[in-house]
Amino acid sequence: GNLRAIRHVIMPSVGLSYTPYTNFRDTYIDNSGRLIAYSPFDVAAYVPQSNIQGLNMNVSLRQSFEAKVRDKNASKASATKKVMLLDNWNMSSSYNFFADSLRLGGLNMSASTAIMNKFRISYNSNYSFYDRNERGVEIDRFLINSRNKLMRMRSTAIALSFDLKSKVRNKINRADEERTKEEHALLAESKGALVDLSVPWNLNVSYTMNLSNQLNLLSQRDSLVTRQGVMFNGSITLFKYWAFTFNSGYDMSHMKASTLSHRDLAVKYITPTTLGLTWDLHCWEFTASYVPFGMRKSYMFQLNIKSAMLQDLKLQRRGNLGDADLLY
Protein backbone atom coordinates (compact mmCIF):
# COMPACT_ATOMS: atom_id res chain seq x y z
CA GLY A 1 0.00 0.00 0.00
CA ASN A 2 0.90 3.69 0.05
CA LEU A 3 1.14 3.89 3.85
CA ARG A 4 4.69 3.53 5.15
CA ALA A 5 4.44 4.52 8.83
CA ILE A 6 2.38 6.40 11.43
CA ARG A 7 3.95 8.55 14.11
CA HIS A 8 2.08 9.34 17.34
CA VAL A 9 3.67 12.09 19.46
CA ILE A 10 2.67 12.48 23.13
CA MET A 11 3.85 15.52 25.12
CA PRO A 12 2.72 15.55 28.79
CA SER A 13 3.19 18.64 30.93
CA VAL A 14 2.87 19.25 34.68
CA GLY A 15 3.17 22.66 36.30
CA LEU A 16 2.53 24.44 39.58
CA SER A 17 1.15 27.96 39.89
CA TYR A 18 0.40 30.15 42.90
CA THR A 19 -2.11 33.03 43.00
CA PRO A 20 -1.89 35.29 46.07
CA TYR A 21 -4.98 36.70 47.72
CA THR A 22 -5.79 40.20 46.49
CA ASN A 23 -8.74 42.32 47.51
CA PHE A 24 -9.04 45.83 46.10
CA ARG A 25 -12.36 46.52 47.82
CA ASP A 26 -12.60 48.74 50.89
CA THR A 27 -15.39 50.18 53.04
CA TYR A 28 -16.26 53.41 54.79
CA ILE A 29 -19.16 54.76 56.85
CA ASP A 30 -20.98 57.73 55.37
CA ASN A 31 -22.70 60.58 57.26
CA SER A 32 -25.92 58.59 57.70
CA GLY A 33 -24.08 55.65 59.28
CA ARG A 34 -24.32 53.33 56.28
CA LEU A 35 -21.44 51.01 55.43
CA ILE A 36 -20.36 51.71 51.84
CA ALA A 37 -18.09 49.40 49.84
CA TYR A 38 -15.87 50.88 47.14
CA SER A 39 -12.70 50.37 45.18
CA PRO A 40 -10.15 53.10 44.38
CA PHE A 41 -10.11 51.67 40.83
CA ASP A 42 -13.86 52.20 40.21
CA VAL A 43 -13.21 55.20 37.96
CA ALA A 44 -10.08 53.78 36.35
CA ALA A 45 -9.96 52.64 32.72
CA TYR A 46 -8.41 49.30 33.71
CA VAL A 47 -9.66 47.66 36.88
CA PRO A 48 -7.52 44.90 38.47
CA GLN A 49 -9.39 41.82 39.54
CA SER A 50 -9.59 40.57 43.10
CA ASN A 51 -8.46 36.98 43.52
CA ILE A 52 -8.71 34.32 46.17
CA GLN A 53 -5.54 32.50 47.16
CA GLY A 54 -4.83 29.41 45.09
CA LEU A 55 -2.14 26.80 44.60
CA ASN A 56 -2.88 24.97 41.35
CA MET A 57 -1.30 21.91 39.86
CA ASN A 58 -1.86 22.11 36.11
CA VAL A 59 -1.73 18.94 34.02
CA SER A 60 -1.93 18.80 30.24
CA LEU A 61 -1.41 16.24 27.51
CA ARG A 62 -0.76 17.19 23.88
CA GLN A 63 -0.84 14.66 21.05
CA SER A 64 -0.37 14.68 17.29
CA PHE A 65 -0.66 12.05 14.57
CA GLU A 66 1.40 12.03 11.37
CA ALA A 67 1.62 9.53 8.51
CA LYS A 68 4.41 8.79 6.07
CA VAL A 69 3.05 7.79 2.67
CA ARG A 70 4.47 7.12 -0.77
CA ASP A 71 4.96 10.23 -2.85
CA LYS A 72 3.25 9.52 -6.18
CA ASN A 73 4.68 12.66 -7.80
CA ALA A 74 8.30 11.75 -7.08
CA SER A 75 10.49 10.06 -9.67
CA LYS A 76 11.79 7.44 -7.24
CA ALA A 77 9.39 4.70 -6.21
CA SER A 78 10.83 4.72 -2.69
CA ALA A 79 10.23 8.45 -2.12
CA THR A 80 7.89 9.34 0.73
CA LYS A 81 6.20 12.42 2.12
CA LYS A 82 4.70 13.34 5.47
CA VAL A 83 0.96 13.92 5.89
CA MET A 84 -0.43 15.44 9.08
CA LEU A 85 -3.47 13.44 10.21
CA LEU A 86 -4.22 15.40 13.40
CA ASP A 87 -2.31 18.61 14.12
CA ASN A 88 -3.03 18.60 17.82
CA TRP A 89 -5.26 16.98 20.39
CA ASN A 90 -4.98 18.63 23.80
CA MET A 91 -6.40 17.73 27.19
CA SER A 92 -5.86 19.76 30.36
CA SER A 93 -7.14 20.08 33.91
CA SER A 94 -6.03 21.46 37.27
CA TYR A 95 -6.27 20.86 41.01
CA ASN A 96 -6.44 23.71 43.55
CA PHE A 97 -4.92 22.61 46.87
CA PHE A 98 -6.08 25.76 48.71
CA ALA A 99 -9.74 25.62 47.66
CA ASP A 100 -12.27 24.70 50.36
CA SER A 101 -14.43 22.85 47.78
CA LEU A 102 -14.54 21.98 44.08
CA ARG A 103 -10.77 21.52 44.05
CA LEU A 104 -10.68 19.55 40.81
CA GLY A 105 -10.94 21.82 37.77
CA GLY A 106 -12.87 20.97 34.63
CA LEU A 107 -11.49 18.91 31.79
CA ASN A 108 -10.69 20.99 28.71
CA MET A 109 -10.31 19.23 25.37
CA SER A 110 -9.38 20.68 21.99
CA ALA A 111 -8.33 19.34 18.60
CA SER A 112 -7.70 20.70 15.13
CA THR A 113 -6.52 19.49 11.76
CA ALA A 114 -6.35 20.63 8.15
CA ILE A 115 -7.79 18.86 5.10
CA MET A 116 -6.08 19.34 1.73
CA ASN A 117 -4.52 22.56 3.04
CA LYS A 118 -7.85 24.29 2.35
CA PHE A 119 -10.31 23.22 5.02
CA ARG A 120 -9.63 23.40 8.75
CA ILE A 121 -11.65 21.67 11.46
CA SER A 122 -11.37 22.62 15.13
CA TYR A 123 -13.05 21.32 18.26
CA ASN A 124 -13.22 22.62 21.85
CA SER A 125 -15.15 21.27 24.81
CA ASN A 126 -15.31 21.62 28.57
CA TYR A 127 -16.47 18.98 31.07
CA SER A 128 -17.19 19.05 34.80
CA PHE A 129 -16.64 16.23 37.29
CA TYR A 130 -19.10 17.63 39.85
CA ASP A 131 -22.83 17.29 40.39
CA ARG A 132 -25.25 20.24 40.72
CA ASN A 133 -28.05 21.15 43.10
CA GLU A 134 -31.64 21.93 42.10
CA ARG A 135 -30.68 25.52 41.19
CA GLY A 136 -27.96 24.38 38.78
CA VAL A 137 -25.06 25.38 41.05
CA GLU A 138 -22.16 22.93 41.24
CA ILE A 139 -21.70 21.23 44.62
CA ASP A 140 -18.77 19.39 46.17
CA ARG A 141 -19.94 15.93 45.13
CA PHE A 142 -18.50 13.91 42.25
CA LEU A 143 -20.82 12.70 39.51
CA ILE A 144 -19.30 9.23 39.71
CA ASN A 145 -20.63 8.92 43.28
CA SER A 146 -24.06 10.51 42.82
CA ARG A 147 -25.08 9.64 39.24
CA ASN A 148 -22.65 6.87 38.32
CA LYS A 149 -21.08 8.79 35.43
CA LEU A 150 -17.63 10.29 35.15
CA MET A 151 -18.32 13.83 33.92
CA ARG A 152 -20.88 16.21 32.45
CA MET A 153 -20.48 18.33 29.34
CA ARG A 154 -20.67 22.07 29.94
CA SER A 155 -20.04 23.29 26.40
CA THR A 156 -18.73 22.16 23.03
CA ALA A 157 -17.74 24.19 19.98
CA ILE A 158 -17.08 22.84 16.49
CA ALA A 159 -15.81 25.00 13.63
CA LEU A 160 -15.18 24.37 9.95
CA SER A 161 -13.40 27.00 7.88
CA PHE A 162 -11.81 27.33 4.48
CA ASP A 163 -9.74 29.94 2.65
CA LEU A 164 -9.97 31.14 -0.93
CA LYS A 165 -7.37 33.51 -2.33
CA SER A 166 -5.79 34.52 -5.58
CA LYS A 167 -2.18 33.94 -6.51
CA VAL A 168 0.46 36.18 -5.00
CA ARG A 169 0.93 39.23 -7.21
CA ASN A 170 4.20 40.49 -5.75
CA LYS A 171 6.58 37.66 -4.99
CA ILE A 172 7.81 37.72 -1.42
CA ASN A 173 11.57 38.28 -1.19
CA ARG A 174 12.56 35.60 1.30
CA ALA A 175 14.75 32.51 1.32
CA ASP A 176 12.01 29.92 1.88
CA GLU A 177 9.48 31.68 -0.43
CA GLU A 178 6.57 30.20 1.51
CA ARG A 179 4.98 31.54 4.67
CA THR A 180 5.27 29.38 7.77
CA LYS A 181 2.33 27.67 9.45
CA GLU A 182 2.49 30.26 12.23
CA GLU A 183 2.25 33.13 9.72
CA HIS A 184 -0.76 31.57 7.99
CA ALA A 185 -2.43 31.05 11.39
CA LEU A 186 -1.76 34.68 12.37
CA LEU A 187 -3.36 35.98 9.16
CA ALA A 188 -6.38 33.69 9.68
CA GLU A 189 -6.90 34.59 13.34
CA SER A 190 -6.66 38.33 12.66
CA LYS A 191 -10.07 38.13 10.90
CA GLY A 192 -9.16 40.83 8.44
CA ALA A 193 -7.28 43.09 10.86
CA LEU A 194 -4.00 42.20 9.15
CA VAL A 195 -3.97 42.76 5.39
CA ASP A 196 -1.66 40.95 2.98
CA LEU A 197 -1.22 43.44 0.14
CA SER A 198 0.68 40.91 -2.00
CA VAL A 199 -2.57 38.94 -2.53
CA PRO A 200 -5.15 40.65 -4.82
CA TRP A 201 -8.08 39.13 -2.95
CA ASN A 202 -8.81 36.58 -0.24
CA LEU A 203 -11.88 35.20 1.49
CA ASN A 204 -12.21 33.21 4.71
CA VAL A 205 -15.52 31.51 5.51
CA SER A 206 -16.18 29.63 8.74
CA TYR A 207 -19.15 27.75 10.16
CA THR A 208 -19.39 27.40 13.94
CA MET A 209 -21.74 25.40 16.12
CA ASN A 210 -21.83 25.89 19.89
CA LEU A 211 -23.55 23.41 22.20
CA SER A 212 -24.18 24.05 25.89
CA ASN A 213 -25.97 22.10 28.60
CA GLN A 214 -28.38 24.19 30.66
CA LEU A 215 -30.40 22.83 33.56
CA ASN A 216 -34.17 23.16 33.24
CA LEU A 217 -35.25 24.13 36.76
CA LEU A 218 -38.78 22.74 36.30
CA SER A 219 -37.90 19.30 34.94
CA GLN A 220 -34.48 19.19 36.67
CA ARG A 221 -32.98 17.89 33.42
CA ASP A 222 -30.35 19.23 31.10
CA SER A 223 -31.50 20.81 27.87
CA LEU A 224 -29.08 21.15 24.97
CA VAL A 225 -28.91 24.72 23.65
CA THR A 226 -27.52 25.05 20.12
CA ARG A 227 -26.16 28.17 18.47
CA GLN A 228 -24.73 28.20 14.98
CA GLY A 229 -23.65 30.74 12.47
CA VAL A 230 -21.53 31.56 9.43
CA MET A 231 -18.74 34.13 9.58
CA PHE A 232 -16.78 35.53 6.67
CA ASN A 233 -14.00 38.06 6.26
CA GLY A 234 -11.54 39.01 3.58
CA SER A 235 -9.84 41.77 1.65
CA ILE A 236 -9.56 43.11 -1.89
CA THR A 237 -6.42 44.97 -2.96
CA LEU A 238 -7.61 48.02 -4.91
CA PHE A 239 -4.22 49.49 -5.82
CA LYS A 240 -0.65 48.59 -4.96
CA TYR A 241 -0.90 49.97 -1.42
CA TRP A 242 -4.68 50.16 -0.93
CA ALA A 243 -6.94 47.38 0.32
CA PHE A 244 -10.63 47.10 1.16
CA THR A 245 -11.53 44.77 4.05
CA PHE A 246 -14.81 43.33 5.29
CA ASN A 247 -15.94 41.25 8.25
CA SER A 248 -19.49 39.99 8.80
CA GLY A 249 -21.60 36.91 9.45
CA TYR A 250 -25.06 35.47 9.82
CA ASP A 251 -26.68 33.96 12.94
CA MET A 252 -28.38 30.67 12.01
CA SER A 253 -29.51 29.68 15.51
CA HIS A 254 -33.16 30.44 14.76
CA MET A 255 -33.32 28.28 11.62
CA LYS A 256 -35.11 24.93 11.59
CA ALA A 257 -35.14 22.68 8.55
CA SER A 258 -38.80 21.73 9.05
CA THR A 259 -40.05 25.35 9.08
CA LEU A 260 -37.44 27.08 6.90
CA SER A 261 -38.83 30.04 4.94
CA HIS A 262 -37.74 33.34 3.41
CA ARG A 263 -38.48 35.09 6.73
CA ASP A 264 -35.49 33.29 8.25
CA LEU A 265 -33.21 35.32 5.95
CA ALA A 266 -34.02 38.66 7.60
CA VAL A 267 -31.39 41.39 7.90
CA LYS A 268 -31.75 41.40 11.70
CA TYR A 269 -29.86 38.10 11.90
CA ILE A 270 -26.72 39.57 10.31
CA THR A 271 -23.94 39.73 12.91
CA PRO A 272 -21.98 42.95 13.57
CA THR A 273 -20.41 44.02 10.28
CA THR A 274 -17.29 46.09 9.72
CA LEU A 275 -16.06 47.60 6.46
CA GLY A 276 -12.50 48.87 6.33
CA LEU A 277 -9.89 50.59 4.20
CA THR A 278 -6.11 50.22 4.62
CA TRP A 279 -3.45 52.43 3.02
CA ASP A 280 0.21 51.40 3.35
CA LEU A 281 2.34 54.55 3.64
CA HIS A 282 5.69 52.75 3.98
CA CYS A 283 6.65 53.56 7.59
CA TRP A 284 3.13 54.80 8.33
CA GLU A 285 -0.27 53.17 7.95
CA PHE A 286 -3.72 54.70 7.52
CA THR A 287 -6.82 52.69 8.39
CA ALA A 288 -10.51 53.53 8.30
CA SER A 289 -13.40 51.37 9.49
CA TYR A 290 -17.17 51.76 9.35
CA VAL A 291 -19.93 49.80 11.09
CA PRO A 292 -22.92 50.40 8.78
CA PHE A 293 -25.81 49.27 10.96
CA GLY A 294 -26.80 48.02 14.39
CA MET A 295 -26.45 49.44 17.89
CA ARG A 296 -22.71 49.97 17.39
CA LYS A 297 -23.00 51.93 14.16
CA SER A 298 -19.82 54.01 14.10
CA TYR A 299 -16.74 55.12 12.20
CA MET A 300 -13.01 55.30 12.95
CA PHE A 301 -9.97 56.84 11.23
CA GLN A 302 -6.42 56.19 12.37
CA LEU A 303 -2.92 57.17 11.23
CA ASN A 304 -0.14 55.33 13.01
CA ILE A 305 3.49 54.23 12.73
CA LYS A 306 3.81 50.59 11.69
CA SER A 307 6.70 49.82 14.05
CA ALA A 308 5.59 47.80 17.09
CA MET A 309 7.93 49.82 19.33
CA LEU A 310 6.08 53.04 18.41
CA GLN A 311 2.55 51.62 18.16
CA ASP A 312 1.21 54.17 20.67
CA LEU A 313 2.22 57.06 18.40
CA LYS A 314 -0.98 57.58 16.40
CA LEU A 315 -3.69 60.02 15.43
CA GLN A 316 -7.22 58.72 15.82
CA ARG A 317 -10.72 60.00 15.21
CA ARG A 318 -13.84 58.00 15.98
CA GLY A 319 -17.50 58.72 16.28
CA ASN A 320 -20.74 57.05 17.33
CA LEU A 321 -23.59 56.89 14.80
CA GLY A 322 -25.83 54.46 16.69
CA ASP A 323 -27.04 54.24 20.29
CA ALA A 324 -26.08 57.45 22.09
CA ASP A 325 -25.60 55.54 25.37
CA LEU A 326 -22.70 53.49 23.98
CA LEU A 327 -19.17 54.80 24.50
CA TYR A 328 -16.62 54.89 21.68
N, C-alpha and C positions, 0 to 999 in steps of 0.2 A: 504494500500500500504506500501512500504518500506520507503517512505519519512516521516520523523517525524517533521522536522522544517527546515527553511531557515533563516540564519542570514546575514543581510546586514550591514556592518560597514562603516560609513562615517566619515572621519577625515579631516575637513577643517583647513587651515593654512593661516595666514596673517602676513606678515613681512615687515619691512622697512629697506632699505639699502642705504648708501650714498657713492658715489665714488667721491673723490676730483679731481680737475683738475691737471693733471701732463703733462708736456711737456719737454721731454729730448732732444729736438732739439735746436740747436743754430746756429748762423750765424757769418761769418767773411768776410772781404773784402780782396781778395788776391792782389798781386802786380800789376795785370792788371786792378784792379778796379771792378772785378766781385764779386757779392755777393754769397758766398758759404754756403750752409746749411750742418751741420754735427751733429753728436751725439758723445759724449765721450765714448759711449758704442758700437760704430761701430765695434771695433776689439775685443769686449768681447765675451766670450763663451755663456753667457746668457744675453740677451738684454731685459731690462724692457720695457713694453709697455706704450705709452702715452695714456692718457684717458681724455675724456671730463667730465665735472662735471655732476653728475647725482644723483637724489633723486628718488629711485624706491620703489614703493609699490608692493610687490610680493604676489600673491594670488595663492593658490594651493588647490586641492581637491583630496583626496585619498580614494578609495573605495575597498572593498573586499566582496566576496560572499562565504558563507560556508553553507553546508547542513548537517543535522543530519539524518542518515538513519539507518535502522535496520541492525545489524551485523549478517549475516547469519552463520558465523563461531562460534559464541558464543553459549554456552550451554543454556543460558537463552533466552527466546523468547523476553523479554523486553530490551535486551542489544542493545546499539546503538554505532555508531562510526561516527566521523566527516570526511566529504569529502570536500576538497577545490574545489569550482567551478571556482573561478577566484581569483588568488593570489592578484593581484593589478590592479587597473584601475586609472591612475593619469591624472589630468588635471591641467595646470598651465599657468599663464600669468603675465604680469607686466605692470605698468604705471609709466613713467618717468615724474615727475613734472617739471624738469628743462629743458627738451628738447624743442626746438623751433618748432618742427614738429614731426609727427609720434610718438606721446607720448605713444600710446597704443602698447604694445609688442604683438608678435604673440602668438597664442594658441598652446601649446604643449600638446600632448596626448600620453599616453603609456599604455600598458596593457600586462600582461603575465599570463600564467597558465600552469600547468603540467597535462599530461594525462597518467594515469596508472603508474606514477612515472618513466616513460621511455622517453616519448616525451614531449618536451616543446615548446610552441608557444609564440612568443613575437611580439608586434606591437608598432611602433613609428610613429608619424606624426606631421607635423608642418603646421599651417594655418596662413594666414595673413588677417587682416581686411581692408587693404588699397588697393586702385586701383593703376594702373601703367600708365605711359605715353607711347608714341609710341616707346620709346627705351627700355622699360621693367623696368624702374626705378620706384620704389614706390613713390607716391606723397601723400600729406596730404589731401586725400579725401577718405572717407569711401565707401566701395563697396555697402553698403546698400543704399547710396544716389545716386551713379552714375549708378550702374548696377542692383539694386534691389535684391542683394543677400548678405548674411551675411559675408561670408569669402571665401577665395581662398586657395586651397591646394598648398603648396610649395613642400613638399616632404612626402613620406610615405615609411616605411620599414617594411617588414614582414619576420619573420625568424621561421623556424621549425628545431628543433634539437633533436637528440636522442643519448643516451649513451649505449654502450655495454662494459661489463667488466666481467672478471672472478671472481670467489669467492676469498675472502680474504685469502691469504696463511698464514700470520702471524697475529693471532688475536690481535686486539688492546687492550692494557691494560688500560681500562677506565671504569668508573662506569656505564655509560649509554650504552656502547658497540657500539652505532650507532653514526655516524657523524651527526652534526646538519645541518640544511638547509643552514646556512651561510657557513659552511665548504664545502659542496657539490658545492655551487655556486662559491666559491673561486677557487676550483679545475677546474671547468668548464670554468671560465672566464680567467684562466691563459693560456689557449690554449697550454698546454704542457710545460709551463715554470716551473710549480711545478709538481714534480713526486711523486706519491704514490707508494713506493717500496713494500708495503704489498699486492698489487694487481699484479698478474703475467702479465696481459695485459689489456688494455682498449682502446676504440676507441670512439671518438666523431665525429659525422657527422652532419653538419648543412646546410640547404638550405636557402638562403637569396634572397629576391626580393626587389629592390629599385625603387620607382617610383618618378619622379620629373616633375613638370610643367615648361616648358620653352617657352617663348614667341617667336613665329615666326615673325620676323620683317617685312616680306613681306606680309603675310596674316593678321598680327595683331591678331593672335589667338594662344591659348596655344596648344602646342604639348606635349603629354605624352611620356617621355623618360624612358625606362625600362632597368634596369640592373639586372642580376641574376647570381647566381653562387653557387657552392657547395664547402664547406670547410670541411676539416677533419684533425684531429690531435689525437695523442695517444702516448702510450708508451708500451714497452715490457721489462719486467724485465729479464735480461740475467742471472745474478747470484743474490746472496742475497743482494748485495749492488751496483749492476750495472744495469743500465736501458738505453735502446735505445729509443729516442723520435723522432717524425716526425710531421711536420706541412706543409700542402699543400692545394691546392684547384684547381678548374677549373672554368674559366669564361664562362658562358653560354649565355652571352648577344647577341652574334652573331647568335645563333641558331634560326631557324624557322621551325616549324613542316612541313610546306608545301614543303620546299626545303632541308630537312635534308639529309645529305650524310656523307660518311666517311671522307671527307675533313674537316668537322666541328669538328673532333676529333684530330686536329693537336696539336703538343706539344707546339706551341706558345701561346696557350690559357691557359696553366697551370700557376696558380698564383705563386708568390714567394714561394719557397720551402726551408725548413730548416730541416736538419737532425742533431740530437744531441746525446750526450752520457753523462750520469751523473754517478758519482762515489761518494757514501757516505763514507766519511772518519771520521765518528763519529763527532768530533767537526769541522772538515773541510769538504769542498765539492769541487770536481773537475768537471768542465763541459767543454764540447767541442761542437762546432756547426759548421756546414758546409752548405753553400748555393751552390748547385751543378751547377746551370746554371742561366743565366740571367745577366742583367747589374750589379747586386749586388753580383756577384759570389765572395765568400770570405770564410774565416775560422776564428775561434776564440777559444782560450784556456784560461781557467780561474781557478785559485785556490784561494778560499776565505774561511773565517771563516763563519760558519752558523749563528752565533749570529747576531741579527738585530742591536745591539749596536755597533758591530765592522764590519759592512758590508762594510766599506770603506777600510778595511785592506785586500788587495787582490793582486795577481800577475796575470797579463793579457798579452796575446799576440794575436794580430789579424793582418790579412793581406788581401789585396785586390787582387782578382784574375780576376776581370772583367774590367769594364771601369776605365781607369787610372785617369779620371777626378773626380771620386767619392772619398770622404773622408771617412776613416774608423778609 
